[in-house]
Amino acid sequence: MTKPGIKRKQAPKKIKIPEALGNRLCGVRLYVFILVFNACVHIALFFSYEQTVQSSLRLFLSFIFFIYPLHYATDTLWSLRPSVRNILSGKILINRKYYMNTVQKEVDRDALLPVTVSVAVYTESNEVLFKTLSESLAAIRRYHEYSGLEANIVVSDDGLAPLLGGRCSVKKAEELLSALKNNAANLTSSEKLAAERIAFYRKHKIAFVARPAHGRAGL
């Protein structure tokens, strides 16, 4: 219980910062509106003055000339919004994919180690699995380029065996790959899903482990 007369401190309000800033956040509608406004002004001037070839050429060049100043003014007004201003001034520190206003820390590359990314898989859809693994492949590629060390992925696929009736052997995997390549119509829906997984692993040189569906530790 709080004592009378003592105000409880309110927790600081969390500020939600979008992943993308700038044009990706405000969109292109504002810029299209400015472009249309610029065109309307010059069209009005065209009908207000003598309609000659010389005046038309001048108005056209004026329209082209004012595109950049008007868009620059739009960017400036957009950056004056309090949320954007606090980010640009560094009052709010963020580190996002498309924008960062924090100092990147120096990393001792000699202290880095080889990395193996372990991904556990069960009955997730292949679309989700392939997207996750593609992102992991991109991450280990960047790490390898930065550090020069080995970076690998190992998938613990506990979904292959259930898809194949309980077990997945090397022989079965080879048969599935051959059938997927030559006559996929003969595969059941479960076998096709399993074959697509194995084909993805082989294509991207991803090591994987398929445990039996029954009689294994942990179940």
KEKE-3310 file (N, C-alpha, C; in steps of 0.2 Angstrom, whole numbers, plus 5000, padded with zeros to 4 digits):
npx = (5004:5002:5007:4997:4996:5008:5014:5014:5027:5026:5028:5040:5033:5033:5040:5034:5044:5044:5050:5055:5060:5058:5054:5049:5040:5032:5027:5022:5012:5011:5021:5017:5005:5011:5018:5007:5000:5010:5009:4996:4996:5005:4997:4986:4993:4996:4984:4980:4989:4995:4994:5006:5019:5032:5029:5023:5034:5042:5034:5034:5047:5048:5040:5047:5059:5054:5051:5061:5064:5051:5049:5060:5056:5045:5051:5058:5048:5042:5052:5052:5042:5039:5042:5050:5060:5066:5073:5082:5089:5096:5091:5083:5089:5091:5092:5090:5086:5085:5089:5100:5106:5115:5132:5142:5149:5166:5173:5183:5190:5198:5194:5183:5173:5171:5154:5139:5123:5109:5094:5078:5066:5049:5033:5031:5025:5032:5035:5036:5048:5057:5059:5064:5076:5082:5084:5093:5104:5108:5112:5123:5131:5135:5141:5152:5159:5162:5170:5178:5178:5172:5155:5140:5125:5114:5101:5088:5078:5063:5051:5052:5052:5039:5032:5035:5030:5036:5050:5066:5077:5094:5093:5080:5078:5086:5078:5067:5071:5075:5062:5055:5062:5060:5047:5036:5022:5018:5021:5015:5006:5012:5024:5029:5031:5041:5051:5053:5059:5071:5077:5079:5088:5099:5102:5106:5117:5115:5117:5107:5097:5087:5077:5069:5051:5046:5051:5063:5074:5069:5055)
npy = (4994:5011:5026:5039:5054:5052:5051:5039:5034:5035:5023:5025:5030:5019:5021:5017:5013:5013:5000:5004:5020:5037:5039:5026:5025:5037:5036:5037:5045:5059:5065:5063:5071:5084:5084:5084:5096:5105:5104:5108:5121:5126:5123:5131:5144:5143:5144:5157:5166:5173:5161:5154:5147:5150:5154:5142:5134:5140:5138:5124:5121:5128:5120:5108:5113:5117:5105:5098:5108:5109:5096:5095:5104:5097:5086:5092:5098:5086:5081:5089:5084:5079:5066:5061:5071:5070:5058:5061:5070:5063:5061:5050:5035:5023:5007:5001:4991:4999:5012:5020:5028:5026:5023:5012:4998:4994:4978:4965:4956:4945:4939:4933:4918:4902:4899:4890:4888:4882:4875:4871:4860:4855:4852:4863:4873:4872:4884:4893:4887:4887:4901:4905:4898:4904:4917:4914:4908:4920:4927:4920:4920:4934:4935:4926:4933:4945:4940:4930:4917:4900:4897:4889:4879:4869:4858:4852:4841:4836:4833:4826:4812:4809:4813:4803:4792:4787:4784:4790:4787:4786:4780:4781:4795:4797:4791:4798:4811:4807:4803:4815:4823:4816:4810:4817:4816:4804:4804:4805:4818:4821:4814:4822:4835:4831:4828:4840:4847:4840:4842:4856:4857:4850:4858:4870:4866:4862:4854:4841:4833:4819:4813:4797:4795:4788:4781:4788:4798:4810:4811)
npz = (5000:4996:5005:5011:5001:4995:4979:4966:4956:4939:4926:4913:4897:4884:4868:4853:4839:4822:4811:4798:4792:4786:4769:4767:4778:4778:4766:4748:4745:4750:4743:4730:4730:4732:4720:4711:4715:4711:4697:4695:4699:4689:4677:4679:4679:4665:4658:4663:4657:4642:4629:4622:4613:4618:4631:4636:4635:4645:4657:4657:4660:4672:4680:4680:4687:4699:4706:4714:4724:4730:4735:4743:4753:4758:4764:4774:4782:4786:4794:4804:4813:4830:4834:4824:4824:4837:4835:4824:4830:4840:4853:4855:4854:4841:4833:4819:4804:4793:4797:4808:4823:4832:4839:4831:4838:4841:4836:4842:4831:4832:4843:4840:4836:4827:4821:4824:4818:4826:4821:4826:4820:4817:4813:4806:4792:4775:4769:4779:4785:4775:4773:4786:4786:4775:4779:4790:4783:4776:4787:4792:4781:4781:4793:4790:4780:4787:4798:4793:4798:4800:4797:4800:4797:4806:4805:4816:4812:4817:4810:4799:4800:4805:4794:4785:4790:4801:4801:4794:4783:4775:4763:4760:4759:4748:4738:4739:4734:4721:4716:4717:4708:4696:4695:4702:4704:4709:4722:4739:4748:4760:4758:4748:4754:4763:4754:4748:4758:4761:4748:4748:4759:4753:4742:4748:4755:4769:4784:4791:4804:4806:4817:4823:4824:4835:4851:4855:4864:4875:4873)
capx = (5000:5006:5005:4993:5000:5014:5012:5018:5030:5023:5033:5040:5029:5037:5039:5035:5047:5044:5056:5057:5059:5058:5049:5045:5035:5027:5024:5023:5006:5013:5026:5013:5001:5015:5019:5000:5000:5015:5007:4990:4998:5007:4992:4982:4996:4996:4977:4980:4993:4995:4996:5011:5024:5037:5026:5022:5040:5044:5030:5036:5054:5047:5037:5053:5063:5051:5050:5065:5063:5045:5050:5064:5052:5041:5056:5060:5042:5041:5057:5050:5038:5042:5045:5056:5065:5070:5077:5087:5094:5099:5088:5080:5093:5088:5097:5086:5088:5086:5092:5104:5109:5120:5138:5143:5154:5171:5173:5189:5189:5203:5191:5177:5173:5166:5147:5135:5116:5105:5087:5074:5060:5044:5028:5030:5025:5039:5036:5039:5054:5062:5060:5068:5083:5085:5087:5099:5109:5110:5116:5130:5136:5137:5146:5158:5162:5165:5175:5183:5178:5167:5148:5136:5118:5112:5093:5086:5071:5059:5045:5053:5050:5032:5029:5037:5028:5040:5057:5069:5084:5098:5091:5073:5079:5088:5072:5062:5074:5074:5055:5053:5065:5058:5040:5033:5015:5018:5022:5009:5007:5017:5031:5031:5033:5047:5056:5055:5063:5077:5080:5081:5094:5104:5103:5110:5122:5113:5117:5101:5096:5080:5076:5063:5045:5045:5056:5069:5075:5065:5048)
capy = (5000:5018:5031:5045:5060:5050:5049:5033:5036:5031:5020:5029:5027:5016:5024:5012:5016:5008:4997:5008:5027:5041:5038:5020:5026:5042:5033:5042:5049:5066:5067:5063:5077:5089:5084:5086:5103:5109:5103:5112:5128:5128:5123:5138:5149:5142:5147:5164:5171:5171:5154:5154:5142:5152:5154:5135:5131:5143:5135:5117:5122:5130:5115:5104:5116:5117:5098:5097:5112:5107:5089:5096:5107:5092:5082:5097:5098:5079:5080:5093:5081:5078:5059:5061:5076:5067:5052:5064:5074:5058:5060:5043:5031:5017:5003:4997:4989:5004:5018:5019:5034:5024:5022:5005:4996:4990:4971:4962:4950:4940:4936:4929:4911:4899:4899:4885:4890:4876:4876:4865:4860:4850:4852:4870:4873:4872:4891:4896:4884:4890:4908:4905:4896:4909:4922:4911:4908:4927:4930:4917:4923:4940:4933:4924:4939:4949:4937:4925:4911:4896:4898:4883:4878:4862:4858:4846:4841:4831:4832:4822:4805:4808:4814:4797:4786:4785:4784:4793:4784:4789:4777:4784:4802:4797:4789:4804:4816:4805:4803:4822:4825:4812:4808:4819:4815:4797:4805:4808:4825:4821:4813:4828:4840:4829:4828:4847:4849:4837:4845:4862:4856:4848:4863:4875:4862:4862:4848:4840:4827:4817:4808:4793:4798:4785:4777:4792:4802:4817:4810)
capz = (5000:4996:5010:5008:4999:4991:4972:4963:4950:4933:4922:4907:4892:4879:4862:4847:4833:4816:4808:4793:4793:4780:4764:4769:4783:4776:4759:4743:4744:4751:4737:4724:4731:4730:4712:4708:4717:4707:4691:4695:4699:4682:4673:4681:4676:4658:4656:4665:4653:4635:4628:4617:4613:4622:4638:4637:4637:4651:4662:4658:4663:4679:4683:4681:4691:4706:4708:4719:4730:4734:4738:4749:4758:4761:4768:4779:4786:4789:4799:4810:4818:4836:4834:4819:4826:4842:4832:4820:4835:4844:4859:4855:4850:4838:4828:4814:4798:4788:4800:4815:4825:4837:4837:4830:4843:4838:4838:4841:4826:4834:4849:4837:4836:4822:4823:4821:4820:4826:4820:4827:4816:4818:4808:4803:4785:4772:4767:4785:4786:4770:4774:4791:4784:4770:4783:4793:4778:4775:4793:4793:4776:4783:4798:4787:4777:4792:4803:4790:4801:4798:4800:4797:4800:4807:4807:4819:4809:4820:4806:4793:4802:4805:4787:4781:4793:4807:4801:4788:4782:4770:4757:4759:4757:4741:4734:4738:4730:4714:4714:4717:4702:4690:4695:4709:4704:4712:4729:4743:4750:4765:4755:4744:4759:4766:4749:4747:4764:4759:4742:4750:4763:4749:4738:4751:4759:4776:4787:4795:4808:4807:4823:4822:4827:4842:4854:4855:4870:4875:4871)
cpx = (5004:5003:5001:4998:5007:5012:5017:5021:5027:5029:5034:5037:5034:5035:5040:5038:5047:5050:5059:5055:5059:5053:5046:5040:5030:5024:5025:5017:5007:5017:5021:5008:5005:5016:5012:4999:5004:5012:5000:4991:5001:5002:4988:4986:4996:4989:4976:4983:4992:4998:5000:5016:5030:5035:5025:5029:5043:5041:5032:5043:5053:5044:5043:5057:5060:5050:5054:5064:5056:5046:5055:5061:5047:5045:5057:5054:5041:5046:5056:5045:5042:5046:5051:5062:5069:5075:5083:5092:5098:5096:5085:5085:5090:5093:5092:5089:5090:5088:5095:5107:5113:5127:5140:5150:5159:5172:5180:5188:5193:5199:5184:5178:5169:5159:5144:5128:5112:5098:5083:5067:5055:5039:5026:5029:5032:5040:5039:5047:5059:5064:5065:5075:5086:5088:5093:5105:5112:5115:5123:5134:5139:5143:5153:5162:5165:5171:5180:5182:5172:5160:5144:5129:5117:5104:5092:5079:5067:5052:5046:5050:5042:5029:5030:5035:5031:5047:5060:5076:5088:5095:5084:5074:5082:5082:5068:5065:5073:5067:5053:5056:5061:5050:5037:5026:5014:5018:5016:5011:5012:5024:5034:5034:5040:5053:5058:5060:5070:5081:5082:5088:5100:5107:5108:5115:5121:5113:5110:5101:5089:5080:5069:5057:5044:5051:5063:5069:5072:5058:5045)
cpy = (5006:5022:5037:5051:5059:5048:5044:5036:5031:5029:5024:5026:5025:5019:5018:5016:5011:5006:5001:5016:5031:5039:5031:5020:5031:5040:5039:5046:5057:5069:5068:5069:5083:5090:5087:5094:5107:5109:5108:5119:5130:5128:5129:5144:5149:5146:5154:5169:5169:5164:5153:5149:5144:5152:5147:5132:5133:5139:5128:5117:5124:5124:5110:5107:5116:5110:5097:5101:5111:5100:5090:5099:5102:5088:5086:5097:5091:5078:5084:5090:5079:5071:5058:5065:5073:5061:5056:5068:5069:5058:5053:5039:5024:5014:4999:4995:4994:5011:5016:5025:5032:5023:5014:5003:4992:4983:4969:4956:4944:4936:4932:4922:4908:4898:4893:4887:4883:4878:4870:4865:4854:4850:4858:4869:4874:4880:4894:4894:4887:4897:4909:4903:4900:4914:4920:4911:4915:4929:4926:4919:4930:4939:4931:4929:4944:4947:4933:4919:4907:4897:4893:4883:4871:4862:4851:4845:4835:4830:4828:4815:4804:4809:4807:4791:4783:4785:4787:4791:4788:4787:4780:4791:4802:4795:4794:4809:4814:4805:4811:4825:4822:4811:4810:4818:4808:4798:4807:4815:4826:4819:4819:4834:4838:4829:4835:4849:4847:4840:4852:4862:4854:4854:4868:4872:4863:4855:4847:4833:4825:4811:4804:4796:4795:4782:4781:4796:4808:4817:4806)
cpz = (5000:5002:5007:5007:4995:4984:4969:4957:4944:4929:4916:4901:4886:4872:4856:4841:4828:4814:4802:4794:4786:4775:4765:4774:4781:4770:4754:4741:4745:4745:4731:4724:4730:4723:4709:4709:4712:4700:4690:4695:4692:4677:4673:4678:4668:4655:4658:4661:4646:4633:4621:4618:4618:4630:4640:4639:4644:4657:4663:4662:4670:4683:4685:4687:4699:4709:4714:4725:4734:4738:4744:4755:4762:4766:4774:4784:4789:4794:4805:4815:4824:4836:4830:4822:4832:4840:4828:4825:4840:4851:4860:4851:4848:4834:4825:4808:4793:4791:4807:4816:4831:4835:4836:4834:4839:4841:4837:4837:4829:4840:4846:4836:4830:4825:4820:4823:4820:4826:4821:4823:4817:4812:4805:4795:4781:4770:4773:4786:4781:4771:4780:4790:4779:4774:4787:4789:4776:4781:4793:4787:4778:4788:4795:4784:4781:4796:4799:4793:4798:4801:4796:4800:4801:4809:4810:4817:4812:4816:4801:4794:4802:4798:4783:4785:4799:4807:4794:4788:4776:4763:4755:4757:4750:4736:4733:4734:4722:4712:4713:4710:4695:4689:4701:4709:4708:4720:4733:4745:4755:4763:4751:4748:4761:4760:4747:4752:4762:4754:4744:4754:4758:4745:4741:4756:4766:4779:4791:4798:4808:4812:4821:4826:4834:4844:4855:4862:4870:4874:4877)
residu = (MET:THR:LYS:PRO:GLY:ILE:LYS:ARG:LYS:GLN:ALA:PRO:LYS:LYS:ILE:LYS:ILE:PRO:GLU:ALA:LEU:GLY:ASN:ARG:LEU:CYS:GLY:VAL:ARG:LEU:TYR:VAL:PHE:ILE:LEU:VAL:PHE:ASN:ALA:CYS:VAL:HIS:ILE:ALA:LEU:PHE:PHE:SER:TYR:GLU:GLN:THR:VAL:GLN:SER:SER:LEU:ARG:LEU:PHE:LEU:SER:PHE:ILE:PHE:PHE:ILE:TYR:PRO:LEU:HIS:TYR:ALA:THR:ASP:THR:LEU:TRP:SER:LEU:ARG:PRO:SER:VAL:ARG:ASN:ILE:LEU:SER:GLY:LYS:ILE:LEU:ILE:ASN:ARG:LYS:TYR:TYR:MET:ASN:THR:VAL:GLN:LYS:GLU:VAL:ASP:ARG:ASP:ALA:LEU:LEU:PRO:VAL:THR:VAL:SER:VAL:ALA:VAL:TYR:THR:GLU:SER:ASN:GLU:VAL:LEU:PHE:LYS:THR:LEU:SER:GLU:SER:LEU:ALA:ALA:ILE:ARG:ARG:TYR:HIS:GLU:TYR:SER:GLY:LEU:GLU:ALA:ASN:ILE:VAL:VAL:SER:ASP:ASP:GLY:LEU:ALA:PRO:LEU:LEU:GLY:GLY:ARG:CYS:SER:VAL:LYS:LYS:ALA:GLU:GLU:LEU:LEU:SER:ALA:LEU:LYS:ASN:ASN:ALA:ALA:ASN:LEU:THR:SER:SER:GLU:LYS:LEU:ALA:ALA:GLU:ARG:ILE:ALA:PHE:TYR:ARG:LYS:HIS:LYS:ILE:ALA:PHE:VAL:ALA:ARG:PRO:ALA:HIS:GLY:ARG:ALA:GLY:LEU)
# end
